[in-house]
Amino acid sequence: MNNKRFYLSQTDKKIAGVCGGIAEYFEVDPLLVRVFFLMAFFGLGCGLLAYIVLWLLAPRNPNQY
């Protein structure tokens, strides 16, 4: 059984750790996730809202303190 959970990253963060946490969860390069959020922000206008919602709702990783 896969017990992988999404957490805010404490080690790979620029602002709040949302993009770093998504990158860790999906095992991709954090730069790709950051570019996706920038495209969603400038292209669709929803990237900032999604980032803020994830920042407020996602838990911090208790194993990274």
PyMOL commands that set and color helices and strands:
alter all, ss='L'
color gray80, all
select helices_A, chain A and resi 18-26+30-44+47-57+62-64
alter helices_A, ss='H'
color red, helices_A
deselect
rebuild
show_as cartoon
